[in-house]
Amino acid sequence: MKSVYLKFYLTEGQRHNSKLLYEWILEEAKKLNLPGGSVFRAVAGFGRHGHLHSDTFFELGGELPMQVEFVLSSEQAERLIVALNDEKIKLPYVSYAVEYGVTGG
């Protein structure tokens, strides 16, 4: 089935309305009746400002990179992006066409 892979980039400590942003995104996706999403924490990374974030003893305070990922229809992806825009949430993201299926019959 043809779909869109949508991935948002954030850090683990980012918040929106007192809630962790990755939790807010998943809850918003659920409200929009999207089929599901996942959150992944990276071991290390750097963004547009060039600051390296890594999982070390000194890296405390919610700065590890995170990704929130979805496989959606184009229309569903657009609805989620509109919801983030409506809340004035600025996040880098990527979106590209994918094909998915289920193995085992």
Contacts in CASP RR format, 6 or more apart in sequence:
PFRMAT RR
TARGET T0000
AUTHOR 0000-0000-0000
METHOD contacts of the structure
MODEL  1
MKSVYLKFYLTEGQRHNSKLLYEWILEEAKKLNLPGGSVFRAVAGFGRHG
HLHSDTFFELGGELPMQVEFVLSSEQAERLIVALNDEKIKLPYVSYAVEY
GVTGG
1 99 0 8 1.000
1 100 0 8 1.000
1 101 0 8 1.000
2 97 0 8 1.000
2 98 0 8 1.000
2 99 0 8 1.000
3 71 0 8 1.000
3 72 0 8 1.000
3 73 0 8 1.000
3 74 0 8 1.000
3 97 0 8 1.000
3 98 0 8 1.000
3 99 0 8 1.000
3 100 0 8 1.000
4 71 0 8 1.000
4 72 0 8 1.000
4 73 0 8 1.000
4 74 0 8 1.000
4 76 0 8 1.000
4 77 0 8 1.000
4 95 0 8 1.000
4 96 0 8 1.000
4 97 0 8 1.000
4 98 0 8 1.000
5 69 0 8 1.000
5 70 0 8 1.000
5 71 0 8 1.000
5 94 0 8 1.000
5 95 0 8 1.000
5 96 0 8 1.000
5 97 0 8 1.000
5 98 0 8 1.000
6 69 0 8 1.000
6 70 0 8 1.000
6 71 0 8 1.000
6 72 0 8 1.000
6 77 0 8 1.000
6 80 0 8 1.000
6 81 0 8 1.000
6 93 0 8 1.000
6 94 0 8 1.000
6 95 0 8 1.000
7 67 0 8 1.000
7 68 0 8 1.000
7 69 0 8 1.000
7 70 0 8 1.000
7 93 0 8 1.000
7 94 0 8 1.000
7 95 0 8 1.000
8 25 0 8 1.000
8 67 0 8 1.000
8 68 0 8 1.000
8 69 0 8 1.000
8 84 0 8 1.000
8 91 0 8 1.000
8 92 0 8 1.000
8 93 0 8 1.000
9 47 0 8 1.000
9 65 0 8 1.000
9 66 0 8 1.000
9 67 0 8 1.000
9 91 0 8 1.000
9 92 0 8 1.000
9 93 0 8 1.000
10 21 0 8 1.000
10 22 0 8 1.000
10 65 0 8 1.000
10 66 0 8 1.000
10 67 0 8 1.000
10 68 0 8 1.000
10 91 0 8 1.000
11 53 0 8 1.000
11 62 0 8 1.000
11 63 0 8 1.000
11 64 0 8 1.000
11 65 0 8 1.000
11 66 0 8 1.000
12 20 0 8 1.000
12 22 0 8 1.000
12 41 0 8 1.000
12 62 0 8 1.000
12 63 0 8 1.000
12 64 0 8 1.000
12 65 0 8 1.000
12 66 0 8 1.000
13 20 0 8 1.000
13 21 0 8 1.000
13 61 0 8 1.000
13 62 0 8 1.000
13 63 0 8 1.000
14 20 0 8 1.000
14 21 0 8 1.000
14 22 0 8 1.000
15 21 0 8 1.000
16 24 0 8 1.000
16 87 0 8 1.000
16 89 0 8 1.000
17 24 0 8 1.000
19 27 0 8 1.000
21 89 0 8 1.000
21 91 0 8 1.000
22 39 0 8 1.000
22 66 0 8 1.000
22 68 0 8 1.000
25 68 0 8 1.000
25 80 0 8 1.000
25 84 0 8 1.000
26 37 0 8 1.000
26 39 0 8 1.000
26 68 0 8 1.000
28 80 0 8 1.000
28 83 0 8 1.000
28 84 0 8 1.000
29 36 0 8 1.000
29 37 0 8 1.000
29 70 0 8 1.000
29 80 0 8 1.000
30 36 0 8 1.000
32 76 0 8 1.000
32 79 0 8 1.000
32 80 0 8 1.000
32 83 0 8 1.000
34 70 0 8 1.000
34 72 0 8 1.000
34 76 0 8 1.000
34 79 0 8 1.000
34 80 0 8 1.000
35 71 0 8 1.000
35 72 0 8 1.000
35 76 0 8 1.000
36 70 0 8 1.000
37 68 0 8 1.000
37 69 0 8 1.000
37 70 0 8 1.000
37 71 0 8 1.000
38 68 0 8 1.000
38 69 0 8 1.000
38 70 0 8 1.000
39 66 0 8 1.000
39 67 0 8 1.000
39 68 0 8 1.000
39 69 0 8 1.000
40 66 0 8 1.000
40 67 0 8 1.000
40 69 0 8 1.000
41 64 0 8 1.000
41 65 0 8 1.000
41 66 0 8 1.000
42 53 0 8 1.000
42 64 0 8 1.000
42 65 0 8 1.000
42 66 0 8 1.000
42 67 0 8 1.000
43 54 0 8 1.000
43 55 0 8 1.000
43 64 0 8 1.000
44 52 0 8 1.000
44 53 0 8 1.000
44 54 0 8 1.000
44 55 0 8 1.000
44 65 0 8 1.000
45 52 0 8 1.000
45 53 0 8 1.000
45 54 0 8 1.000
45 65 0 8 1.000
46 52 0 8 1.000
46 53 0 8 1.000
47 65 0 8 1.000
48 92 0 8 1.000
53 59 0 8 1.000
53 63 0 8 1.000
53 64 0 8 1.000
53 65 0 8 1.000
54 64 0 8 1.000
55 64 0 8 1.000
70 76 0 8 1.000
70 77 0 8 1.000
70 80 0 8 1.000
71 98 0 8 1.000
71 100 0 8 1.000
72 80 0 8 1.000
77 95 0 8 1.000
81 93 0 8 1.000
84 91 0 8 1.000
END
